[in-house]
Amino acid sequence: MSIHEPQSQFMNTQNVLPASLVPWGAEKLPLPAFLRIRDVLRITSLSRPTLYRRIAERRFPPPVHLGGRACGWSVVALQTWISDPEGYREPNAPDTGAPCRRGRPRKYRV
């Protein structure tokens, strides 16, 4: 393999990560089950506030809580978003159109 050959012929086609983000020599390593926030931001090229805004709007897959303070995104869910970023809607989520009420729930309804 020479430096001038494209890396795409050596990459796994099932790989979610773009070729530019895969470290040299890591083509044969299996993908992790979950990707952390730093990896998701690098893959999607979204900023952290935009990512969380899209999660709140149900236009990006929500993170999976892995325990403690750790959370990550499923590779399958991220691949679904990558295939259609503008048309993505969280599956099994009711589309009410109204944002959720934030803050402490009221003790008495007014």
FENZI-V503126 format. One record per residue. N is the residue number from 1. RES is the residue in one small letter. PSI is psi in whole degrees, -180 to 180 (999 if undefined). NEAR is the number of other C-alpha atoms within 12 Angstrom. D_FIRST is the distance of its C-alpha to the first C-alpha in Angstrom with 2 decimals. Layout:
n->N res->RES psi->PSI near->NEAR d_first->D_FIRST
n->N res->RES psi->PSI near->NEAR d_first->D_FIRST
This chain:
n->1 res->m psi->130 near->8 d_first->0.00
n->2 res->s psi->170 near->6 d_first->3.76
n->3 res->i psi->-28 near->7 d_first->6.81
n->4 res->h psi->-8 near->7 d_first->8.37
n->5 res->e psi->142 near->9 d_first->6.80
n->6 res->p psi->144 near->12 d_first->9.39
n->7 res->q psi->-16 near->22 d_first->9.33
n->8 res->s psi->-30 near->17 d_first->12.18
n->9 res->q psi->-16 near->11 d_first->10.65
n->10 res->f psi->-7 near->18 d_first->9.69
n->11 res->m psi->149 near->24 d_first->13.10
n->12 res->n psi->130 near->19 d_first->16.26
n->13 res->t psi->-17 near->14 d_first->18.65
n->14 res->q psi->-4 near->17 d_first->21.55
n->15 res->n psi->135 near->25 d_first->20.39
n->16 res->v psi->-35 near->32 d_first->23.05
n->17 res->l psi->136 near->31 d_first->21.25
n->18 res->p psi->155 near->23 d_first->19.62
n->19 res->a psi->-32 near->22 d_first->15.93
n->20 res->s psi->-19 near->16 d_first->17.23
n->21 res->l psi->-8 near->21 d_first->19.26
n->22 res->v psi->124 near->24 d_first->16.90
n->23 res->p psi->149 near->14 d_first->16.10
n->24 res->w psi->129 near->14 d_first->12.61
n->25 res->g psi->-1 near->12 d_first->12.03
n->26 res->a psi->17 near->18 d_first->14.97
n->27 res->e psi->-29 near->24 d_first->13.58
n->28 res->k psi->1 near->15 d_first->15.29
n->29 res->l psi->143 near->14 d_first->18.46
n->30 res->p psi->152 near->16 d_first->21.53
n->31 res->l psi->149 near->19 d_first->23.23
n->32 res->p psi->158 near->16 d_first->26.51
n->33 res->a psi->-33 near->17 d_first->29.70
n->34 res->f psi->146 near->25 d_first->30.99
n->35 res->l psi->139 near->29 d_first->29.65
n->36 res->r psi->171 near->23 d_first->31.74
n->37 res->i psi->-41 near->27 d_first->33.23
n->38 res->r psi->-41 near->18 d_first->30.74
n->39 res->d psi->-41 near->26 d_first->27.83
n->40 res->v psi->-43 near->34 d_first->29.96
n->41 res->l psi->-38 near->22 d_first->30.88
n->42 res->r psi->-41 near->19 d_first->27.31
n->43 res->i psi->-44 near->27 d_first->26.20
n->44 res->t psi->-18 near->26 d_first->29.35
n->45 res->s psi->27 near->18 d_first->29.90
n->46 res->l psi->154 near->21 d_first->33.56
n->47 res->s psi->163 near->17 d_first->35.85
n->48 res->r psi->-47 near->17 d_first->37.60
n->49 res->p psi->-39 near->13 d_first->41.00
n->50 res->t psi->-41 near->16 d_first->39.63
n->51 res->l psi->-50 near->28 d_first->37.92
n->52 res->y psi->-30 near->20 d_first->41.19
n->53 res->r psi->-42 near->17 d_first->43.25
n->54 res->r psi->-34 near->23 d_first->41.26
n->55 res->i psi->-43 near->22 d_first->41.69
n->56 res->a psi->-34 near->24 d_first->45.44
n->57 res->e psi->0 near->23 d_first->45.52
n->58 res->r psi->34 near->29 d_first->43.67
n->59 res->r psi->12 near->27 d_first->40.89
n->60 res->f psi->145 near->34 d_first->38.17
n->61 res->p psi->138 near->32 d_first->37.77
n->62 res->p psi->156 near->28 d_first->39.85
n->63 res->p psi->157 near->28 d_first->38.44
n->64 res->v psi->128 near->21 d_first->39.04
n->65 res->h psi->122 near->16 d_first->41.01
n->66 res->l psi->-9 near->15 d_first->39.36
n->67 res->g psi->142 near->9 d_first->42.26
n->68 res->g psi->-129 near->8 d_first->43.89
n->69 res->r psi->7 near->10 d_first->42.53
n->70 res->a psi->136 near->14 d_first->39.04
n->71 res->c psi->159 near->19 d_first->38.01
n->72 res->g psi->172 near->27 d_first->34.83
n->73 res->w psi->137 near->31 d_first->33.73
n->74 res->s psi->139 near->27 d_first->32.73
n->75 res->v psi->-37 near->28 d_first->29.24
n->76 res->v psi->-44 near->21 d_first->30.93
n->77 res->a psi->-39 near->28 d_first->33.55
n->78 res->l psi->-38 near->34 d_first->31.08
n->79 res->q psi->-37 near->25 d_first->29.06
n->80 res->t psi->-42 near->22 d_first->32.44
n->81 res->w psi->-40 near->30 d_first->33.15
n->82 res->i psi->-35 near->25 d_first->29.78
n->83 res->s psi->-28 near->15 d_first->30.40
n->84 res->d psi->79 near->16 d_first->33.76
n->85 res->p psi->-37 near->22 d_first->34.53
n->86 res->e psi->-30 near->14 d_first->37.71
n->87 res->g psi->3 near->14 d_first->39.19
n->88 res->y psi->133 near->22 d_first->38.57
n->89 res->r psi->138 near->23 d_first->41.74
n->90 res->e psi->125 near->25 d_first->41.96
n->91 res->p psi->151 near->16 d_first->42.86
n->92 res->n psi->26 near->8 d_first->46.29
n->93 res->a psi->128 near->17 d_first->47.47
n->94 res->p psi->132 near->13 d_first->50.78
n->95 res->d psi->88 near->15 d_first->50.56
n->96 res->t psi->-26 near->9 d_first->53.84
n->97 res->g psi->-26 near->10 d_first->53.13
n->98 res->a psi->138 near->11 d_first->55.11
n->99 res->p psi->156 near->12 d_first->53.43
n->100 res->c psi->148 near->14 d_first->54.25
n->101 res->r psi->133 near->9 d_first->57.09
n->102 res->r psi->159 near->9 d_first->55.97
n->103 res->g psi->-173 near->6 d_first->57.97
n->104 res->r psi->136 near->8 d_first->60.41
n->105 res->p psi->146 near->10 d_first->61.99
n->106 res->r psi->143 near->9 d_first->65.65
n->107 res->k psi->-39 near->6 d_first->68.22
n->108 res->y psi->139 near->6 d_first->70.55
n->109 res->r psi->139 near->5 d_first->69.72
n->110 res->v psi->999 near->5 d_first->71.34
